[in-house]
Amino acid sequence: DGYFNQRVTECRYSSKDLQGIEYINSYVFNQVENIRFNSTVGKYVGYTELGVKNAEAWNKGPELAQMLGQLERYCKPNADLRYS
């Protein structure tokens, strides 16, 4: 019983030269992904009714600017750990 809420953040590296890094931030509720930010797409995308509403709001607000910088702040500095 109860609810399951999860936020999954990941960096996907396709090569050592850091050209193919992809930052993904997903919000999951009860095993259903509601919304996802993908740096390749460059915006939030909603997958449920609530996710679509949140994506529209977050793409217009400060949340988008914060996510756009995560590739540089989070993924690239940790790439050395991935390939060491």
ROZALO-6451 format. One record per atom (N, C-alpha, C): residue number from 1; x, y, z. Coordinates in steps of 0.2 Angstrom, whole numbers, m for minus. Atoms other than C-alpha are relative to their C-alpha. Last residue first. Layout:
BEGIN
site num:NUM, u:X, v:Y, w:Z
...
END
This chain:
BEGIN
site num:84, u:m6, v:2, w:m4
site num:84, u:194, v:30, w:m77
site num:84, u:1, v:m7, w:1
site num:83, u:m5, v:3, w:4
site num:83, u:181, v:33, w:m90
site num:83, u:6, v:m2, w:3
site num:82, u:3, v:5, w:4
site num:82, u:166, v:36, w:m79
site num:82, u:5, v:m4, w:m4
site num:81, u:2, v:6, w:m5
site num:81, u:175, v:45, w:m66
site num:81, u:m2, v:m5, w:m4
site num:80, u:m6, v:3, w:m2
site num:80, u:182, v:57, w:m80
site num:80, u:m1, v:m6, w:4
site num:79, u:m2, v:4, w:5
site num:79, u:164, v:60, w:m86
site num:79, u:7, v:m4, w:1
site num:78, u:0, v:7, w:m3
site num:78, u:159, v:67, w:m69
site num:78, u:2, v:m5, w:m6
site num:77, u:m5, v:1, w:m6
site num:77, u:164, v:85, w:m73
site num:77, u:1, v:m8, w:2
site num:76, u:m6, v:0, w:3
site num:76, u:154, v:83, w:m90
site num:76, u:6, v:0, w:5
site num:75, u:m2, v:6, w:4
site num:75, u:138, v:76, w:m83
site num:75, u:8, v:1, w:m2
site num:74, u:1, v:7, w:m3
site num:74, u:134, v:87, w:m68
site num:74, u:3, v:m5, w:m4
site num:73, u:m2, v:0, w:m7
site num:73, u:138, v:106, w:m71
site num:73, u:0, v:m7, w:3
site num:72, u:m6, v:m3, w:m2
site num:72, u:139, v:106, w:m90
site num:72, u:2, v:m1, w:7
site num:71, u:m5, v:4, w:4
site num:71, u:125, v:94, w:m94
site num:71, u:7, v:2, w:2
site num:70, u:m2, v:6, w:m4
site num:70, u:115, v:102, w:m79
site num:70, u:5, v:m4, w:m4
site num:69, u:m7, v:m1, w:m3
site num:69, u:115, v:119, w:m87
site num:69, u:2, v:m6, w:3
site num:68, u:m4, v:m1, w:6
site num:68, u:99, v:116, w:m98
site num:68, u:7, v:0, w:2
site num:67, u:m1, v:6, w:3
site num:67, u:90, v:109, w:m82
site num:67, u:5, v:0, w:m6
site num:66, u:m4, v:4, w:m4
site num:66, u:92, v:125, w:m73
site num:66, u:2, v:m6, w:m3
site num:65, u:m7, v:m2, w:0
site num:65, u:86, v:135, w:m88
site num:65, u:4, v:m4, w:5
site num:64, u:m4, v:2, w:6
site num:64, u:71, v:124, w:m89
site num:64, u:7, v:2, w:m1
site num:63, u:m2, v:7, w:0
site num:63, u:66, v:125, w:m71
site num:63, u:4, v:m2, w:m6
site num:62, u:m7, v:1, w:m1
site num:62, u:66, v:144, w:m72
site num:62, u:3, v:m7, w:0
site num:61, u:m2, v:m2, w:m7
site num:61, u:49, v:144, w:m80
site num:61, u:8, v:m1, w:1
site num:60, u:1, v:m7, w:0
site num:60, u:41, v:142, w:m98
site num:60, u:4, v:4, w:6
site num:59, u:m4, v:m2, w:6
site num:59, u:47, v:124, w:m101
site num:59, u:0, v:8, w:0
site num:58, u:m7, v:1, w:m1
site num:58, u:42, v:120, w:m83
site num:58, u:4, v:3, w:m6
site num:57, u:m2, v:m5, w:m5
site num:57, u:24, v:126, w:m86
site num:57, u:7, v:0, w:1
site num:56, u:2, v:m6, w:3
site num:56, u:21, v:116, w:m102
site num:56, u:2, v:6, w:5
site num:55, u:m5, v:m1, w:6
site num:55, u:30, v:101, w:m95
site num:55, u:m1, v:7, w:m3
site num:54, u:m6, v:m3, w:m3
site num:54, u:19, v:102, w:m79
site num:54, u:6, v:1, w:m5
site num:53, u:2, v:m6, w:m3
site num:53, u:3, v:101, w:m89
site num:53, u:7, v:3, w:3
site num:52, u:1, v:m5, w:5
site num:52, u:10, v:87, w:m100
site num:52, u:m1, v:7, w:3
site num:51, u:m7, v:m1, w:3
site num:51, u:16, v:77, w:m85
site num:51, u:0, v:5, w:m5
site num:50, u:m3, v:m4, w:m5
site num:50, u:m2, v:79, w:m77
site num:50, u:7, v:2, w:m2
site num:49, u:4, v:m7, w:0
site num:49, u:m10, v:72, w:m92
site num:49, u:3, v:5, w:4
site num:48, u:7, v:1, w:m3
site num:48, u:3, v:58, w:m94
site num:48, u:m3, v:7, w:0
site num:47, u:3, v:7, w:2
site num:47, u:19, v:57, w:m104
site num:47, u:m7, v:m1, w:2
site num:46, u:4, v:4, w:m4
site num:46, u:26, v:75, w:m103
site num:46, u:m3, v:m6, w:m3
site num:45, u:5, v:3, w:3
site num:45, u:41, v:82, w:m111
site num:45, u:m4, v:m4, w:5
site num:44, u:4, v:5, w:m4
site num:44, u:53, v:94, w:m103
site num:44, u:m5, v:m3, w:m5
site num:43, u:6, v:m3, w:m3
site num:43, u:65, v:104, w:m115
site num:43, u:m3, v:m6, w:4
site num:42, u:0, v:m7, w:m3
site num:42, u:81, v:103, w:m124
site num:42, u:m6, v:3, w:3
site num:41, u:6, v:m3, w:3
site num:41, u:78, v:87, w:m135
site num:41, u:0, v:8, w:2
site num:40, u:0, v:1, w:8
site num:40, u:96, v:81, w:m133
site num:40, u:m6, v:4, w:m3
site num:39, u:m4, v:m6, w:3
site num:39, u:96, v:88, w:m115
site num:39, u:1, v:0, w:m7
site num:38, u:m6, v:4, w:3
site num:38, u:82, v:76, w:m110
site num:38, u:4, v:6, w:m4
site num:37, u:m4, v:m5, w:4
site num:37, u:69, v:82, w:m97
site num:37, u:6, v:m4, w:m3
site num:36, u:m7, v:1, w:1
site num:36, u:56, v:69, w:m93
site num:36, u:3, v:6, w:m3
site num:35, u:m3, v:m5, w:3
site num:35, u:38, v:69, w:m86
site num:35, u:8, v:m1, w:m1
site num:34, u:4, v:m6, w:2
site num:34, u:26, v:57, w:m80
site num:34, u:3, v:5, w:m4
site num:33, u:m4, v:m7, w:1
site num:33, u:35, v:41, w:m80
site num:33, u:m5, v:5, w:m2
site num:32, u:2, v:m4, w:7
site num:32, u:23, v:28, w:m73
site num:32, u:4, v:6, w:0
site num:31, u:m3, v:3, w:5
site num:31, u:30, v:16, w:m59
site num:31, u:m2, v:2, w:m7
site num:30, u:3, v:6, w:1
site num:30, u:19, v:23, w:m46
site num:30, u:2, v:m4, w:m6
site num:29, u:5, v:1, w:m6
site num:29, u:25, v:40, w:m49
site num:29, u:m4, v:m6, w:m1
site num:28, u:4, v:6, w:0
site num:28, u:41, v:43, w:m60
site num:28, u:m5, v:0, w:6
site num:27, u:4, v:1, w:m6
site num:27, u:50, v:59, w:m63
site num:27, u:m5, v:m5, w:m1
site num:26, u:7, v:3, w:1
site num:26, u:64, v:58, w:m76
site num:26, u:m4, v:0, w:7
site num:25, u:3, v:0, w:m7
site num:25, u:80, v:68, w:m78
site num:25, u:m7, v:m1, w:0
site num:24, u:7, v:2, w:0
site num:24, u:91, v:64, w:m93
site num:24, u:m3, v:1, w:7
site num:23, u:3, v:m1, w:m7
site num:23, u:107, v:72, w:m98
site num:23, u:m7, v:m2, w:0
site num:22, u:7, v:m2, w:m1
site num:22, u:115, v:66, w:m114
site num:22, u:m2, v:0, w:7
site num:21, u:3, v:0, w:m7
site num:21, u:133, v:66, w:m118
site num:21, u:m7, v:2, w:m1
site num:20, u:7, v:3, w:0
site num:20, u:138, v:62, w:m136
site num:20, u:m3, v:m1, w:7
site num:19, u:5, v:m3, w:5
site num:19, u:152, v:74, w:m139
site num:19, u:m7, v:m3, w:0
site num:18, u:6, v:m4, w:m3
site num:18, u:161, v:70, w:m123
site num:18, u:m4, v:3, w:m5
site num:17, u:m1, v:m7, w:2
site num:17, u:177, v:64, w:m132
site num:17, u:m5, v:4, w:2
site num:16, u:m4, v:m3, w:m5
site num:16, u:176, v:47, w:m122
site num:16, u:1, v:8, w:m2
site num:15, u:m7, v:0, w:2
site num:15, u:161, v:41, w:m132
site num:15, u:4, v:4, w:5
site num:14, u:m1, v:4, w:6
site num:14, u:143, v:37, w:m130
site num:14, u:7, v:0, w:m2
site num:13, u:m6, v:m2, w:3
site num:13, u:140, v:44, w:m112
site num:13, u:1, v:m5, w:m6
site num:12, u:m2, v:5, w:5
site num:12, u:123, v:44, w:m105
site num:12, u:6, v:2, w:m4
site num:11, u:m4, v:m3, w:5
site num:11, u:121, v:55, w:m89
site num:11, u:1, v:m6, w:m5
site num:10, u:m6, v:4, w:3
site num:10, u:107, v:50, w:m77
site num:10, u:3, v:4, w:m6
site num:9, u:m4, v:m4, w:3
site num:9, u:94, v:57, w:m65
site num:9, u:6, v:m4, w:m3
site num:8, u:m6, v:3, w:3
site num:8, u:80, v:47, w:m60
site num:8, u:4, v:5, w:m4
site num:7, u:m3, v:m4, w:5
site num:7, u:66, v:54, w:m48
site num:7, u:7, v:m3, w:m2
site num:6, u:m7, v:1, w:1
site num:6, u:55, v:42, w:m39
site num:6, u:2, v:5, w:m5
site num:5, u:m2, v:m6, w:4
site num:5, u:38, v:42, w:m31
site num:5, u:8, v:0, w:m1
site num:4, u:m7, v:1, w:2
site num:4, u:30, v:26, w:m25
site num:4, u:1, v:6, w:m5
site num:3, u:m2, v:m3, w:6
site num:3, u:13, v:28, w:m16
site num:3, u:8, v:m1, w:m1
site num:2, u:m3, v:m6, w:0
site num:2, u:5, v:18, w:m2
site num:2, u:2, v:2, w:m7
site num:1, u:4, v:m6, w:0
site num:1, u:0, v:0, w:0
site num:1, u:4, v:6, w:0
END
